[in-house]
Structure formats: structure tokens, C-alpha cells
Amino acid sequence: MPDLHYDHPRLAILYDLLCGWSADGDFYLSLADGEPKSILDLGCGTGLICDAYAARGHDVTGVDPSSSMLDIARQKPHGGRIEWVECYSQDFRSDKRFDLIIMTGHAFQVLLDETAVLAALAAMREHLTDGGRIVFESRNPEIDWKTRWDGGVSEVVQDELVVRETRHVVSYGEGRVHFETSYHFPSETLVSTSKLLFLSRGEIERYIQVSGLRTEAVYGDWDRKPFDELTSDEMIFVVRHA
């Protein structure tokens, strides 16, 4: 099942307020410059990037396992022009083939084992046009994410109510992080439990290769600077057919 902060209707409404448009959105939008393209967004969430693509005339399909997130996505300004599919990325099947397949918001890291990773990459390969690109990101495991995340606090205003978000890292090690995010509303507190997989660049590239794909580039930030294992927060993979 999706984490509570994706699936609970009250928390899904907060998503765009807490995780709105930023540099990653600009990066992914720039991948579709030029003539109209067929685009698949795996783990599309509330459809923020899908809507931006559709506004530029692209043929867009958004896939997500959360019905609550998709309900919000359908209400976007161009939501009626987008095909929305409720399923997990690794289970997606379609007769369509896509010029660009993306997986944003670190959704790649919710694939928690080798079976899920390989199934998701197989689905991407199967639905990619001959000259198409797959682009996704994963956080660099060499960064001390436990220190960055543990005890984190933020606030957001929803309908004139202040919602406080706090984060607690439950466990950290062996390539996995387990944390809890609490959302403190004036009338209740909702707690979402999350687990993420942190693979190294080498491990991800190995999975890409055995999936019949090849790595074209790995960026370390949204300005396309080369990935540096010691300092880069992001590992942004650009992938094509082998």
C-alpha cells in the first residue's frame, strides 16, 4: 500500500503545498522541449509535472498507486487531457510507447528490493520508443541523510489552519531508511511510515544494464553538473535502450 502521506485524502491535499514546483520540475519539463512527445510519468502523484507537460501540448500518461493523489491530479487545469492510471510502476502495461519516461520525486527509492527494481525497469524498457529516454533520480547514499532528516520540522498553512510536519528516523542502515512523518493538525495528528532504498550509482547502473538498457548520463544536480560521489545529493540517470 502507498504510504499514508500519499494515500490519506487529507494528507494528499497537503502534498503540493509541501512539495510544490521547484528546480527538479524545471529540469524534467526541459526534457520535453521541442515538438510534442508521448510522455509517461511513473509515480505521478498529484500530477504537477503531468499538467505542465499537457499545457505544452504533449500526450501524457500519469501512473500512480494512490487513488487520493490521482483524484487531485484529475482536477489540475489540463487534467482532462491526461490519461490517468491507478497502479504501481512495475505493474504498468499499455499498448502505447513513449518518447520520454520519467520517475520523479525519488519514487525510484520506494522500490524496496531487487525484484521491484528490475520489474520497474522492465516496464520502462517495454514502453520506450526506440529513440526514447528514461529519466529518474535517486538520492546519493554517501550523504548523511539520517542527520539531515531526523528531527526535521516544517509548517504549512491549509485553509487558514497551520499544519506542523515533524520527521523521526526509526532506523538507518544496510541501504535502507525507515522514518515516520507526523502531521499535526489542530484537531488530530496523522503519522505516515515510510521506507526508502538507497542504492549506489554502481548498483543502479548494474540493474540498468541487466534490464537491456544503458546509462547515457548521470548528473549530480538539477543544473546537470556531473555526479560527484562525495558531494552530490542527487544521482539523476538518463537512460536509453542498450
N, C-alpha and C positions, 0 to 999 in steps of 0.2 A: 504494500500500500504506500502511496505518497506520504511524505512527512506531513504532520498536522498543519505546518505553516503554509503548505501548498494546498491542502485539501479542505481545511475548515473554511466555510464561506466567510466568516468574519475576518480571518487572517488573510485569505486570498485577496480581499479588498485592500488590505494594507500593502500588498506586495509592490505595487507601482509607486507608492509613497516612500517605501524603504529602499527599493531597488529600481529607481527610475532611470531615465536615459542618461548615459554617461559616455566616456571615451570608448568603451567596448562597443556601444551601439553605433558610434560613428565609424569604427573600424569595419564592423560587419556590413553596414549599409554601403560602404565604399566598395565592397567586393562585388556589388551588383551594378557598378557604373556601366553606362553604355546602353546597348539595345536591351529590350525586355528579355527576361530569363525565367525559366522554371526553377522555383526555389523550394526546398524542403527544410523546415525548421523542426528539428527533433528536440523535444523538451521545450516547447514554445512558451509555456507558462501563460501569462495574461496577453500574449500576442503583441507586445510592444514593437518588436522588430518586424514581425509579420506585417503589421499595419503600415509601417514605414515603407516596406518593400511594395506593398499593394498600392500605396499612394503614388509610387513611381511607375506603375503600370506593369509590374511583374506578376506572373502567375504563381501564387503562393499556396503551399500546403503547410499547416501547422499541426504538430502532433504532440499530445501531452496526456499523461495518465490521469490527470486531475480534472474531474468534471467541474469543480468550482472555478478553477483557473480558466477553463475553456468558456464557461458562462460569461466571465468578464471579457475574454478575448472577442467573443462574438459581438459585443457591444462597442468595440472600437469603431472609429469613423468609417473604416473600409472593411470592417469585419464581414459584411455580407458578400464580399468578393473573394473571400479566402475559404479554402476547404479546410475544415477543422476535423481532426481525427482523434478520438479518445483511445489511446493505447500506449504501451511502453515502446520506447525507441526500438528495442531489439525485436519487438513483435510486429513492427510496421510492414505491411505488404500492400503494393499498389501496382497497377499496370503502367503508371506514369514513370518517366525517367527525368532526372533533374540536372540542370546545369550547375547548380550550387546546392550543397547540403551543409547545413550548419548545426552545431550543437553549442549553445551559448550558456552563460550563467553558471559555468563549471558543472553543467549537467553530466558531463563525462564521468565525474567523480562519484556519482551515485550508482555507477555500475560497479558493484562491490566485489566481484570475483572474475576470474578468467573467462568463465562461461558467458557471463553477461557482456563483458568487454568484446569478446570475439563475435557474439551474436549481434551486437550493435554495429560493429564494423562490417559484418557480412551484410546486414540490411542496407548500410550505406553503399557498399560496393554494388549490390544488386540494383539499386535505384539510381546510380550515377550514369550520366551520359558519357560517351567515350572521351570527350574533351573536358568533362566537368571537374569541379573541385569540391573536396570536403574540407571544412574548416571547423576546428573546435579548440577549446583551451582546457588546460588542467593546471592547478597550482604547483609550483616548484616545491618538492618535498624537502629540499635543503633549507628552506626558510623555517624559522621557528614560529609556526602558526599557533601553537599552544599559548605562547606568551602573548601573541597579538590578540587572540580571541578570548582567552579566559578572563572573565570579569567585565567584558565589554558591555557598555551601556549606551543606549541612544533613545531618542524620543521622537514621536511623530504626532501631528495633530490630525485627527479624523473627525469630521462633523463637530468641530469645536471641542472635542474631547482629547486630552493628552494621553497617548498610549506609550508606556515605557517598555523598552525591549532590553532584556539582560541575557547574557550568554555565559554558560558554565561548561567547561571542557570536562567530560566524565573520564575519558581515557584517551591516551595518545601513544601510539607505538605500533611497530610492525606494519607500517604503511597505512594505518587506519586512524581516523579521528572520530570519536563519539562525543557529541556535545548536545546540550539541552538549551533551547532558546525559550525564554519566558516572556509572554506578552501581558503586561499588567494594565488591564482596563480599569476604569473606576469601579465597575461592578463585578469583575471576575478576572482571574488570571488563567491563561491558557499556556500549556507547556508543550513544545514540539521537540521530539527526539530525532536527531539526525546522525547519520553515519556517512563518512566520505572515504574514498580510496585515494591514496597518494602514491601514484606510480612515478618512477623516474623517467627521464627522457628516453633512456635506452630501453626500458621495459615497454613503453608505449610504442616506440619505433619497431620493436620486435613484433608486437601484436599487429601493427600496421602491415608489416612485411608478410607475415604468415597468412594475412587476410587477403592477399593478392593485390595489395595497394603499395604505394611508395610515398615517402615523405619528400615533398618538394622544398619546404622551408620550415624552420622553427623560429618564431620571434619571441623576444623576451618581454615585450610590452606592446601597447596598442599603437605606438608610433613606428612599429616594425623594426625596432632595434634588434640585433642578433641576441639570441638567448645566451645568458651567462649563468652557469650553474650555481655560482656563489651569491649572485646579487639579484637576479631576475625573479620577480614574484610569479610571473606567468610563463607558461610554455604554450605557445599558440601554434598549432600544427596546421599546415597547408598540405593536403594530401590529394593524390591523383591515382588513377589506375596504374598498376605496375606495368 
